[in-house]
Amino acid sequence: MDEALRAVENSLDRPSAARVYDYFIGGTTNYAIDREFAQKIRRRLPLIGEYMKTSRQFLGRAVRECARLGVRQFVDIGSGLPTAGNVHDVADEARPQRDSRVVYVDNEPVALAHSQLLLADTADPARHVAIAADFMHAEDLWERVLDTGMVDARQPVALVINAVLHFIKDADDPDSRVAYFRNRLAPGSLLVLSQMTNENPRSDEERQALADLVEYYEGTTNPGQLRTRAEFARFFGDWELLEPGLVYAPSWHPDRRTLFRRTPSESRVLGGVARKP
């Protein structure tokens, strides 16, 4: 716990992508430096907060559907900070038996530190754990997940990679990492993916604003790449997409609280869930 506190204290001289996301979705685990960076982005792309909330809402609906389908094991890669609508909260709400197990994974020390601190207050340590591992080192990550004892690799797992892939450029070969995880999962497992897209901007101004967003993050520890639907679809491999397929996130089983549900393409977020044969 002392190491977690030191990691938080040592991170306050620069924005944290995880805390910026937390700020935009209404969380409280963020600081002035994060909020200043967030406001810089918002001045250029006024709806950025709504885009991030859309990703979080999609996560909740997808986890709820995975639980409804009977999956009781969740691995959330790039989980960021525990905040409103955590995977374990949604899974327990969907399964009153409270028999779901969740492994949160993040490579950002401050995100892991916050996770350890906050999960200590809100989660069941027998079923929920946060670990340090890097998506880019897929084999090591999977070994660490299994070492927790929370996941039985012989049984279906819901693998969540939500709002992460837009922080990984094609040049860094995210394809092989996602394929590695797909190959390790048991039949019946589910893959939950979302990311921001630059497809179908409403105007040249929005097209440029999205390009500027990528440029802003180029100067952080989380540079990335926006993708079209066709460019994003490959991450599901040959798995069967659940209805309604790979869509703008607000079109994926929307409820009355879903942002952009009447204009899904304005959300700038793609999402889908696929099942392993």
Long-range contacts (C-beta under 8 A, 24 or more apart in sequence): 1-116, 1-117, 1-120, 3-113, 4-112, 4-113, 4-114, 4-116, 4-117, 5-113, 5-117, 6-113, 7-109, 7-110, 7-112, 7-113, 8-110, 8-113, 8-114, 8-117, 11-109, 11-110, 11-113, 14-220, 15-220, 16-108, 16-110, 16-111, 17-80, 17-108, 17-167, 17-217, 17-220, 17-221, 17-222, 18-80, 18-81, 18-106, 18-108, 18-110, 18-111, 18-114, 19-81, 19-110, 19-114, 21-52, 21-80, 21-81, 21-163, 22-80, 22-81, 22-83, 24-48, 24-49, 24-52, 24-53, 25-49, 25-52, 25-53, 25-56, 25-83, 25-84, 26-53, 26-83, 26-84, 27-81, 27-83, 27-84, 28-83, 29-81, 29-82, 29-83, 29-114, 29-118, 40-216, 41-213, 41-216, 44-209, 44-212, 44-213, 44-216, 45-209, 45-210, 45-212, 45-213, 47-266, 47-268, 48-213, 50-259, 50-260, 50-267, 51-196, 51-267, 51-268, 51-269, 52-163, 53-259, 54-249, 54-250, 54-259, 54-260, 54-267, 54-268, 54-269, 55-162, 55-163, 55-194, 55-196, 55-249, 55-269, 55-271, 56-84, 56-85, 56-163, 57-85, 57-249, 57-250, 57-257, 57-258, 57-259, 58-162, 58-194, 58-249, 58-250, 58-252, 58-269, 58-271, 59-85, 59-87, 59-90, 59-160, 59-162, 59-163, 59-192, 59-194, 60-85, 60-90, 61-252, 61-253, 61-254, 61-255, 61-258, 62-160, 62-162, 62-192, 62-252, 62-271, 62-273, 63-87, 63-90, 63-91, 63-94, 63-158, 63-160, 63-192, 64-90, 64-91, 64-93, 64-94, 65-242, 65-253, 65-273, 66-91, 66-158, 66-190, 66-192, 66-273, 67-91, 67-94, 67-95, 67-100, 68-94, 69-190, 70-156, 71-156, 71-157, 71-158, 71-188, 71-189, 71-190, 72-99, 72-100, 72-101, 72-155, 73-100, 73-101, 73-150, 73-151, 73-152, 73-155, 73-156, 73-157, 73-158, 74-100, 74-101, 74-102, 74-103, 74-157, 74-158, 74-160, 75-102, 75-103, 75-105, 75-145, 75-151, 75-157, 75-158, 75-159, 75-160, 76-102, 76-103, 76-104, 76-105, 76-160, 76-162, 77-105, 77-135, 77-141, 77-159, 77-160, 77-161, 77-164, 77-181, 78-105, 78-106, 78-107, 78-135, 78-161, 78-162, 78-163, 78-164, 78-167, 79-104, 79-105, 79-106, 79-111, 79-115, 79-130, 79-160, 80-106, 80-108, 80-111, 81-111, 81-114, 81-115, 81-118, 82-114, 82-115, 82-118, 82-119, 82-122, 82-123, 82-130, 86-122, 86-123, 87-160, 88-123, 88-124, 88-127, 88-128, 89-122, 98-124, 98-127, 99-127, 100-127, 101-127, 101-128, 101-150, 101-151, 102-127, 102-128, 102-129, 102-150, 103-129, 103-130, 103-131, 103-145, 103-148, 103-150, 103-151, 104-128, 104-129, 104-130, 104-131, 105-130, 105-131, 105-132, 105-133, 105-135, 105-141, 105-144, 105-145, 106-130, 106-132, 106-133, 107-132, 107-133, 107-134, 107-135, 107-136, 108-221, 135-161, 135-164, 135-168, 135-174, 135-177, 136-168, 136-172, 136-177, 138-176, 138-177, 138-180, 138-181, 139-180, 142-180, 142-181, 142-184, 153-184, 153-185, 153-186, 154-186, 155-186, 156-185, 156-186, 156-187, 156-188, 156-189, 156-190, 156-276, 157-185, 157-186, 157-189, 157-190, 158-189, 158-190, 158-191, 158-192, 159-185, 159-189, 159-190, 159-191, 159-192, 160-192, 161-191, 161-192, 161-193, 162-192, 162-193, 162-194, 163-194, 163-195, 163-196, 163-269, 164-195, 165-193, 165-195, 165-227, 165-232, 165-235, 166-195, 166-196, 166-224, 166-225, 166-226, 166-227, 167-217, 167-222, 167-223, 167-224, 168-224, 168-225, 169-223, 169-224, 169-225, 170-225, 174-235, 175-234, 175-235, 178-235, 178-237, 179-237, 182-237, 182-239, 182-276, 185-276, 186-276, 187-276, 187-277, 188-275, 188-276, 189-275, 189-276, 190-242, 190-273, 190-274, 190-275, 190-276, 191-236, 191-239, 191-273, 191-274, 191-275, 191-276, 192-271, 192-273, 193-232, 193-235, 193-236, 193-271, 193-272, 193-273, 193-274, 194-249, 194-269, 194-270, 194-271, 194-272, 195-226, 195-227, 195-232, 195-269, 195-270, 196-226, 196-268, 196-269, 196-270, 197-226, 197-227, 197-228, 197-229, 197-232, 197-268, 197-269, 197-270, 198-226, 198-227, 198-228, 198-268, 199-228, 199-229, 199-270, 200-265, 202-266, 210-268, 227-270, 229-270, 232-270, 236-272, 236-274, 237-274, 238-277, 239-274, 239-275, 239-276, 239-277, 240-274, 240-275, 240-277, 241-272, 241-273, 241-274, 242-272, 242-273, 242-274, 242-275, 245-272, 246-270, 246-271, 246-272, 247-271, 247-272
